[in-house]
Amino acid sequence: MKKEYEINVETMALKAKYDEDGQVITEVMECNGTFDLLKCPSQVVDESCRYFASSLEGRISGTKELTNYTHKPPIVISEAMRIYFFPIISPKRRDCTWIAHKYIRSFHGEEDQTTTIQFSTGDSINVPVSHGMIANQVQRTAHFRVILEDRLRLSSPSSDTSERVAETFS
């Protein structure tokens, strides 16, 4: 069992689960396998945000500023690597599972009011929330991605402008 971990482009989900002592730990799902981590999922998310020069609280605040989403807001872990995650319940709860937006292929509700999410790798995860809630989170994360990526694209200098600046100084 690992003690340290940073979310990366291979991370598909951080699933909350309980160890034999009843403590919340994280099952990390990556494209090439799974392993357990001795931290709760939101702690892993916060430490990963800090690795990329922010914090979970800062990312949540930024999402709220851009979208007005006040409950269970999706976040960007790294703008440069386009790593977007959403929580399935309040991120303040230790048992909050986080899902990477880009790996979701499909999802369907189960009779027991849970939802199974199918990833593009063929792996799946069952989460204890309704199909409608997952559908809402997927849509909100897509909306947030479009807004943020448009802002990032508009704020970066275009190649045309860069060429003119380079010509000015040569």
Residue, then its C-alpha position, 0 to 999 in steps of 0.5 A: m500500500k502506497k503512502e504518497y501519490e500525485i494525480n497524473v494523466e493516467t489517473m481514472a478515479l480515486k475511490a473511497k473505501y474502508d480498510e479493516d480498521g474502518q478508516v477511509i482509504t483510497e483505491v487509485m484506478e489508473c489505466n494500467g491497474t489499481f492500488d490502495l493509498l493510505k489517505c482519503p481521496s480528497q486529501v489526495v486531490d488536495e495534495s495533487c492540486r498543491y503539487f500543481a501550485s494550488s489547493l483543493e480549496g483554491r480550485i473549488s473557489g476558481t470553479k465557483e468563480l467561473t461557473n457559479y457551481t456551488h455544490k460538488p463543483p468539478i475542478v481542474i488539477s492541472e490546466a497544462m495536462r487537462i486533468y479534470f475531476f469531479p466529486i460524486i458527493s461533497p468533497k468535504r466528506r472523507d468518503c468522497t470518490w473523485i472521477a476523471h472526466k476524460y476517461i468516462r465512456s458511458f454510465h448507467g443506473e443500477e436497480d439499487q440506485t447506484t451507478t456503474i461508470q464504464f471507462s474508455t480502458g474497459d474498466s468500470i467502477n460502481v458508485p453509490v449515487s444516482h444516474g442523474m447525479i452522475a449525468n449532471q456531474v459529467q455535463r457540468t465538468a464538460h461545461f467547466r472545461v469549455i469555459l476554462e479552456d476558452r479562457l486559456r486559449l484567449s489569454s495565450p498569445s497567438s502565434d501571429t502576435s508572437e511572430r510580430v513581437a519577435e520581428t520587432f526585437s530582431 
